[in-house]
Amino acid sequence: MKLGIFGGTFNPIHNGHIHLLGEYLEQLRLDRVLLIPTNQPPHKPAQQLASGEHRFNMCRIAVKGMPQVEVSDLELRRQGSSYTVDTLRQLRRQYPQDTFYLLMGGDMFLTIEQWHDADEILSMAVICAGARSPGESEGLRRYAAQLAAKGAKTEILDLKPIAVSSTRIRGAISQGGDTARLVDPQVYDYIGQNGLYGCQADQYPWDLSRYNQTIEVLLKPRRYHHSICVAKEAVGLARRYGASTQLAYVAGLLHDVCKNMTGEEQLQWAQKYAIISEKILFQMPQLWHSMAAPGYLRDVLNIQNLEILNAVRYHTTGRANMSLLEKVIYLADLVSEDRDYPDVEQMRQLACHSMDEAIKESLVFTVKNLRQSGTPLTLDTMDMCRQYGVAF
Ligand code: ATP
C-alpha cells in the first residue's frame, strides 16, 4: 500500500491544502492518506493557534468528499512538540508493509534537513513536495537532486500553485475580511460559529427561521411548544448569568430536535458520531434523543458550534464541569414556563438565585427518582453528583 502522510498545523485547513492533497492522491496514485494535525508545530511558532479539537474538526469537514483521506489525532493525543520522526516511527509499527510518502509544500521541503532526526526521516519515507507559488518548482527540483545524491527518495509534484496560507486567512478574518473563497464553505461556517481567529459567534447569521421550521415539522405540537419555551427561558438565564443569548436561544430551540424520531433513527445518529460512550446507554432509550442531536444538527442543519452541540448533548444526563451554556440549557429545560411539576416555582426561584444550587437540587431529585424506578445512573451523571456532593 502507498500511504501518504500529510502533517500540518491546519490552523485552519484551506483550499491550498486540499488542492495539494488532491494532486498528491492523483499523481502519486496513493491508496490512502493520513491527514495529521500537529499538536505543537516544532518548525514554526504558532500564532492564534485554535485548539486541537477545532483544527481536527475542521480537517474532517474539509476532507468529507475524499474517501481515501483519514484525519488522524495521533499527534494531538501524543501531546507536546510534534516531531515528524516520532510520528513515522509510530506509523511504521502500525503499518510495517506500507511505503510511506511524506507530503508537504515547497517551503517545508526546503527545510527538511533541519528537522529533528532528519536522516532517519529521509530513510523512512519518500519525501514529496509541491510548489506554493509560481516559479518555485525549479528550486524544488534542484534541492530534490541534492537529497537524492545523499540517498533520499523524493517526488516533486507538477502543480499549479494556489498562493494561500493559514496566516493570510487568520489575518483577513481578524480584520473583518471575507475569506469564503479560500476555505471549504463548511469550514468557513465552523470558524464563524465557533468564534475562531477573532470572529464573534454571536454575530454569525444563525438561520433561526430554518431551525424553527425544522422543529415545527419534526416535533409534535406539545414538544414544539416546549422547545419555544426552553429557548425563551434559556435567553433569560443567559442574560442573567452572562452567557451568549444568541447561542442560548439556538441551543434551547433545538435541544429536543430528535425527540420524536424512532428509537432506531436516534441510535443511528448517535452511533454515527460514536456518542454512545458506555454500554448502559443502549438500555436507556429516554436519553437517545440528546445523543442523536449533535450528529443531526451537524449534518442536517450545519450547526458546528461546539458549545451548542455539547449543551444539547448533555441536557439530559448533565456532566461534571459543565460550561455556562450547558448549565443554562440544563436548567432552562427544567424551569421553562410550560413545566408544571409541584415544586417548579421553587426551582425557578432557585435558578434565578444560583445556577449551581438549582442544579444540585435537581440532581438530588433526579437521583431519588432514578433509584426509585430502578434506573441506573450514567457515568456522566455520577461524575456530576461527585462534583456537586450529591450522594448516589
Ligand atoms: P501558516 O500560514 O499558519 O504557516 P500554512 O498555510 O503554511 O500555515 P500549514 O498547516 O503549516 O499551513 O501547512 C501544512 C502543509 O501544507 C505544509 O507542508 C505546507 O507547506 C503545505 N501548504 C500550505 N499551504 C499550501 C499551499 N497553498 N500550496 C501548497 N502547499 C501548501
Boltz pocket constraint, residues with backbone or C-beta under 6 A from the ligand:
constraints:
  - pocket:
      binder: B
      contacts: [[A, 7], [A, 8], [A, 9], [A, 10], [A, 11], [A, 12], [A, 15], [A, 16], [A, 17], [A, 20], [A, 44], [A, 103], [A, 104], [A, 105], [A, 106], [A, 107], [A, 108], [A, 130], [A, 131], [A, 132], [A, 161], [A, 162], [A, 163], [A, 164], [A, 165], [A, 166], [A, 167], [A, 168]]
      max_distance: 6.0
